[in-house]
Amino acid sequence: MLDNPTLVSFDLCPYVQRAAIVLGEKGVPFTRRDVDLSAKPDWFTRVSPLGKVPLLVVGDDVLFESSVIVEYIEEVTDAPLHPSDPLTRARHRAWMEFGSSILADIWVLETTRDTAALDQKIATLRDKFLRLEAALSDGPWFAGAEFSVVDAVYAPVFRYFDVFDRITDLGILTDLPKLAAWRNALAARPSVIAAARADYPELLHSFLRRHDGALLRRVKKRPSFRSAKSNREVRRNKSMLIVTS
Ligand SMILES: N[C@@H](CCC(=O)N[C@@H](CS)C(=O)NCC(=O)O)C(=O)O
C-alpha cells in the first residue's frame, strides 16, 4: 500500500493530472508539491533526471515519467484500473501512448506562433480524435462500464478543450458524439475535478497570453473567465493551497 506519497507537480501539467486522477481513484492520500518550472529549484533538478514533472516520491525513492508512476500505483494498490486480460491491457496501454502523443500535439497547438504549423496541428488532432471516436465503447468510459487508466489519460486532454472552446471553435471535436459523451462524463468525475485547481481556466488562459501564439489570433469570442462563481472557487482554492516550493 502507498503511504502518503508526494506528487511533485506543476499546476497546468496534464501528466501530473493523470497521476493525481489515478491516486484519487484509488483513494490514496498524497501530498502535492508544486514547482515553478520556469525557475526549477535545485532540489528538483537533482532528483528529476529529465527535469520534468510529475515525480512521485515514495519513501526515499523518486519515480519519474507519468506512465511509470501510474503503473506503479496500479501494482501496489487494490481495485485495478487496468483490465485483467493481457491483450486488452496492452491495447489500453497503446491508447495511453496515443493520449501522450495528443498532449504533444496540443503543446504545439497552444504555443506555436506559426499559422501554418497551427493549421497542421489542427488537422493532425482532428485525425487522431476521429480514430479515438472509432475506438470508443458505448460508454460511459473508454472501455465501457469500468473507469480505467485510459480515462485518466484523456481527462486532462479534454480539460484543455474546455478552455480552447471558450476562445474559438477549432473544429477538432466537431460531430464526434461518443467522444462528446465521454468528455462530459469525465468532466463530472470527482477524481478528475480534484486533479486540477479550480482556477485552471484562468491559469491556462494566462499561459496562452504569455506565449502569444497563433491560437489566440484565432479568437472569435472574447473569453470570459471570471464569473462570480469562479471567483469564489479561486478564493476557496487558494485557501486550501498545497505545499509550494
Ligand atoms: N513524458 C513525461 C512528460 C512530462 C512533461 O512533459 N512534463 C512537463 C510539464 S507538463 C515538464 O515538466 N516540463 C519541464 C521541462 O521540460 O523543462 C511524462 O509522462 O511524465
PDBQT file of the ligand as one rigid body, heavy atoms in Angstrom, charges set to zero:
ROOT
HETATM    1  N1  LIG A 301       6.854  12.032 -20.659  1.00  0.00    +0.000 N 
HETATM    2  C1  LIG A 301       6.708  12.810 -19.464  1.00  0.00    +0.000 C 
HETATM    3  C2  LIG A 301       6.248  14.189 -19.861  1.00  0.00    +0.000 C 
HETATM    4  C3  LIG A 301       6.174  15.124 -18.656  1.00  0.00    +0.000 C 
HETATM    5  C4  LIG A 301       6.253  16.595 -19.076  1.00  0.00    +0.000 C 
HETATM    6  O1  LIG A 301       6.383  16.930 -20.273  1.00  0.00    +0.000 OA
HETATM    7  N2  LIG A 301       6.176  17.480 -18.091  1.00  0.00    +0.000 N 
HETATM    8  C5  LIG A 301       6.318  18.892 -18.372  1.00  0.00    +0.000 C 
HETATM    9  C6  LIG A 301       5.193  19.690 -17.711  1.00  0.00    +0.000 C 
HETATM   10  S1  LIG A 301       3.616  19.217 -18.301  1.00  0.00    +0.000 SA
HETATM   11  C7  LIG A 301       7.599  19.400 -17.747  1.00  0.00    +0.000 C 
HETATM   12  O2  LIG A 301       7.919  19.053 -16.631  1.00  0.00    +0.000 OA
HETATM   13  N3  LIG A 301       8.339  20.251 -18.468  1.00  0.00    +0.000 N 
HETATM   14  C8  LIG A 301       9.516  20.866 -17.946  1.00  0.00    +0.000 C 
HETATM   15  C9  LIG A 301      10.641  20.894 -18.925  1.00  0.00    +0.000 C 
HETATM   16  O3  LIG A 301      10.549  20.202 -19.958  1.00  0.00    +0.000 OA
HETATM   17  O4  LIG A 301      11.594  21.606 -18.674  1.00  0.00    +0.000 OA
HETATM   18  C10 LIG A 301       5.708  12.139 -18.517  1.00  0.00    +0.000 C 
HETATM   19  O5  LIG A 301       4.826  11.426 -18.999  1.00  0.00    +0.000 OA
HETATM   20  O6  LIG A 301       5.844  12.302 -17.290  1.00  0.00    +0.000 OA
ENDROOT
TORSDOF 0
